């Protein structure tokens, strides 16, 4: 003879049971707090009869009488008193959680931020600004790491990522901080010995230094020739996977390189480096602060983005290209 086991309780039954218990507990706590079913109904915005039904359903689920009721008074039974004592700490924790969330939104910014940046921009721009941010917002702790590839906001639990160029994701908010200007530069010593390229085609005759991306691919140099974007990958004598190593190689006179303006801003103004091919500079791509949503943005994230935006723009890192004397052209 075939037998079948009883089917498990459906999700709908579970949901219904939870909803009944939840409504009953809320009604129960309101009656205890207000001292009567009528006042509890006023507090909850429902009728006295609805409060009574919810409490009765809860009592039926518990198979226990929680209140002693007469026409003039309402009092807890011993079982009701025990149930209240067990429920009340949970309610206080919920209230405290709500107050904590309100404080995070309205009180002094505090908590932890997880920040990600491309290595070059992170070392050169973001890291030096963190001390000022710590001094302004001492209750915010920052977990800061560098990453070349695109960040995964969910799995890496990132609050803000600094990127060179927009991220190709419609769910991510990208706020431009400054334009991202690319500059071809060399040391004065190199220019004196080898001259400088006056056209993109002239790069073939020079010692170029290339950048290797995290993927292993060599980064292309970008230009604008006759109003058209042009990408080239010049033959390189030296290749590095770190922008600071490239800057140092250029300073040492080992060749020329195309670098973000923020990397060489100070060096250009100090005349330790000189720029060329300004007439072929590509369109600015921009440096961006990226985060997941504008909605319900925690105060600690909002003040961090505002602070970094103001401080980075004050640095004027994108206005770096100097005019090169024609005598340097090869």
C-alpha positions in Angstrom: 0.0 0.0 0.0 1.4 3.4 -1.0 1.6 6.1 1.6 2.4 9.7 1.1 3.9 12.1 3.6 2.0 15.2 4.6 2.9 18.2 2.4 5.1 20.8 4.1 3.5 24.0 5.2 3.3 26.4 2.3 5.1 29.7 2.2 1.7 31.4 2.1 0.8 29.8 5.5 4.1 30.8 7.0 3.7 34.3 5.8 0.2 34.5 7.1 1.2 33.1 10.5 4.0 35.7 10.7 1.8 38.6 9.7 -0.8 37.5 12.3 1.9 37.3 15.0 3.5 40.6 14.1 0.2 42.5 14.1 -0.8 40.8 17.4 2.5 41.7 19.1 2.3 45.3 18.0 -1.3 45.5 19.2 -0.4 43.8 22.5 2.5 46.2 23.1 0.4 49.2 22.3 -2.3 48.2 24.8 0.3 47.7 27.5 1.8 51.1 26.7 -1.4 53.0 26.5 -3.4 51.2 29.2 -6.5 50.5 27.1 -7.6 49.0 23.8 -9.3 52.3 22.7 -6.1 54.3 23.3 -4.0 51.7 21.6 -6.3 52.0 18.6 -5.8 55.7 18.5 -2.0 55.3 18.8 -1.9 52.8 16.0 -4.4 54.6 13.8 -6.9 51.7 13.8 -10.2 51.0 15.5 -10.5 49.5 19.0 -12.2 46.4 17.5 -9.2 45.8 15.2 -6.8 46.0 18.2 -9.0 43.5 20.0 -9.1 41.1 17.1 -5.3 41.1 16.7 -4.8 40.5 20.4 -7.3 37.6 20.3 -5.6 36.0 17.3 -2.3 36.3 19.2 -3.8 34.7 22.3 -5.2 31.9 20.2 -1.7 31.3 18.6 -0.1 31.2 22.1 -3.0 29.3 23.6 -2.7 31.8 26.5 -4.7 34.6 27.9 -2.6 37.8 28.0 -5.1 40.3 29.5 -7.7 40.4 32.2 -10.4 42.7 30.7 -13.5 44.3 32.2 -15.6 47.1 31.0 -13.6 49.5 33.2 -10.0 48.1 33.3 -7.4 46.1 31.4 -4.6 44.3 33.2 -1.9 41.8 32.2 -2.2 38.2 33.4 0.9 36.6 34.8 1.5 35.0 31.4 1.0 38.4 29.8 3.5 40.0 32.1 6.1 37.3 31.2 5.4 37.8 27.5 5.8 41.5 27.8 9.1 41.2 29.7 10.4 39.0 26.9 9.1 41.2 24.1 10.2 44.6 25.6 14.0 44.2 25.1 13.4 43.5 21.5 11.2 46.5 21.0 13.8 48.7 22.8 16.5 47.4 20.4 14.3 48.2 17.4 13.7 51.7 18.7 17.4 52.1 19.3 18.2 50.9 15.8 15.8 53.5 14.4 17.4 56.2 16.5 20.9 55.1 15.4 19.9 55.3 11.7 18.4 58.8 12.3 21.6 59.9 14.0 23.7 58.6 11.1 21.5 60.7 8.7 21.2 63.8 10.9 24.0 63.7 13.5 27.8 64.3 13.1 29.1 62.0 10.3 30.6 58.8 11.6 31.2 55.2 10.7 33.5 53.4 8.2 34.0 54.2 4.5 35.6 51.7 2.1 37.3 53.6 -0.7 38.9 52.4 -3.9 41.1 54.2 -6.4 43.3 53.6 -9.4 46.9 53.4 -8.1 48.3 56.6 -9.7 45.4 58.8 -8.8 45.1 57.2 -5.3 48.8 57.8 -4.4 49.2 61.2 -6.0 45.9 62.9 -5.3 43.6 61.0 -2.8 46.1 59.8 -0.2 47.6 63.3 0.5 44.1 64.7 1.1 43.1 62.1 3.7 44.8 63.8 6.6 42.7 66.9 6.1 39.6 64.8 5.9 40.5 62.9 9.1 41.0 66.2 10.9 37.6 67.6 9.7 35.6 64.4 10.4 37.5 62.5 13.2 34.6 60.0 13.7 34.8 58.6 10.2 37.2 55.7 9.6 38.5 54.9 6.1 39.5 51.6 4.6 41.4 52.7 1.4 42.8 50.4 -1.2 44.2 50.7 -4.7 43.0 48.7 -7.7 43.7 49.0 -11.4 40.7 47.1 -12.7 37.0 48.1 -12.4 35.7 47.9 -8.9 32.9 45.5 -7.8 30.8 47.7 -5.5 28.7 44.8 -4.2 31.2 42.0 -3.5 34.0 44.4 -2.4 31.6 46.5 -0.3 32.9 49.7 -1.9 31.3 53.0 -0.9 33.2 55.3 -3.3 35.6 54.5 -6.2 37.8 57.0 -8.0 38.1 56.2 -11.6 39.8 57.5 -14.7 36.9 57.8 -17.1 33.2 56.9 -16.5 32.2 53.4 -15.6 30.0 51.6 -18.1 27.2 50.9 -15.7 23.9 52.8 -15.6 23.4 51.9 -11.9 26.5 53.7 -10.8 26.5 57.5 -10.2 29.7 59.1 -11.6 30.5 62.6 -10.5 33.3 64.3 -12.5 36.0 65.8 -10.3 38.3 67.3 -12.9 39.1 66.7 -16.6 41.6 64.0 -17.3 44.2 65.6 -19.6 46.9 63.4 -21.1 50.3 65.0 -21.7 53.2 63.8 -23.7 56.3 64.9 -21.9 60.1 64.5 -21.6 63.0 65.8 -19.6 64.9 68.9 -20.8 68.0 66.7 -21.1 66.2 64.3 -23.4 64.9 67.2 -25.5 68.4 68.7 -25.8 69.8 65.4 -27.1 67.0 64.0 -29.2 64.6 66.9 -29.8 60.8 66.4 -29.4 58.1 65.0 -31.7 56.2 67.8 -33.5 53.6 65.3 -35.0 52.2 62.0 -34.0 54.1 60.3 -36.8 57.4 61.6 -35.2 56.9 59.2 -32.3 58.5 56.4 -34.3 61.8 58.2 -34.1 61.8 58.5 -30.3 62.5 56.4 -27.3 58.9 55.9 -26.0 58.0 54.5 -22.6 54.8 52.5 -22.4 52.4 51.5 -19.6 51.3 47.9 -19.1 47.7 47.6 -17.8 46.6 45.1 -15.2 45.2 42.9 -18.0 48.6 42.7 -19.5 47.7 44.8 -22.5 49.8 47.8 -23.4 47.9 51.1 -23.0 47.5 53.0 -26.2 48.4 56.7 -26.6 45.5 58.9 -27.5 45.6 61.9 -29.8 43.3 64.1 -31.8 44.5 64.7 -35.4 42.4 66.8 -37.7 39.5 66.6 -35.3 39.5 62.8 -35.3 40.5 60.6 -32.3 43.6 58.5 -33.1 45.1 55.8 -30.9 48.6 54.6 -31.4 50.8 52.1 -29.6 54.4 53.3 -30.3 57.3 50.9 -30.2 58.7 51.2 -26.7 62.2 50.9 -25.4 60.9 50.6 -21.9 57.6 49.2 -20.4 56.4 49.6 -16.8 53.1 48.7 -15.0 53.4 51.6 -12.6 52.9 55.3 -13.5 55.4 56.5 -11.0 58.1 54.3 -12.5 57.3 55.8 -15.9 57.6 59.3 -14.5 60.9 58.5 -12.9 62.2 57.0 -16.2 61.1 60.2 -18.1 62.9 62.4 -15.4 66.0 60.3 -15.9 66.0 61.1 -19.6 65.3 57.6 -20.8 62.5 58.5 -23.1 59.1 60.2 -23.6 55.7 59.1 -22.3 52.1 60.1 -22.3 50.9 60.5 -18.8 47.9 62.0 -16.9 48.4 65.7 -16.1 47.9 65.2 -12.4 51.0 62.9 -12.4 53.3 65.6 -13.9 51.6 68.8 -12.9 54.3 70.0 -10.4 57.1 68.7 -12.6 55.9 70.7 -15.6 55.6 73.9 -13.6 59.1 73.4 -12.1 60.4 72.9 -15.6 61.8 69.5 -14.6 59.7 68.1 -17.5 58.4 69.8 -20.7 55.3 68.8 -22.7 54.9 68.4 -26.4 52.2 67.6 -29.0 49.8 69.9 -27.2 48.1 70.6 -30.5 47.1 66.9 -30.7 45.9 66.5 -27.1 42.9 64.2 -26.9 39.5 65.1 -25.5 39.5 65.2 -21.7 38.0 62.0 -20.3 37.7 63.1 -16.7 38.4 61.7 -13.2 35.3 60.6 -11.5 34.0 59.8 -8.0 31.7 56.8 -8.4 29.1 55.4 -6.0 26.0 53.3 -6.2 23.0 55.6 -5.5 22.0 59.2 -4.7 19.0 57.9 -2.8 19.4 57.5 1.0 23.1 58.3 0.8 24.7 58.1 4.3 26.1 61.3 5.6 29.6 59.9 5.8 29.6 59.2 2.1 28.1 62.5 1.2 30.6 64.6 3.2 33.5 62.6 1.8 32.5 63.1 -1.8 31.9 66.8 -1.2 35.2 67.2 0.6 37.2 65.4 -2.0 35.5 67.3 -4.9 36.3 70.7 -3.4 39.9 69.8 -2.5 40.7 68.2 -5.8 39.3 71.0 -7.8 41.3 73.5 -5.8 44.5 71.7 -6.8 44.0 72.7 -10.5 45.7 69.6 -11.7 44.3 69.6 -15.2 45.8 73.0 -16.3 49.3 71.7 -16.8 50.4 72.0 -20.5 53.3 74.4 -21.2 54.2 75.8 -24.6 57.3 74.1 -26.0 59.9 76.1 -27.9 59.9 75.0 -31.6 63.7 74.5 -31.4 63.1 71.4 -29.4 61.2 69.7 -32.3 63.2 66.9 -34.0 
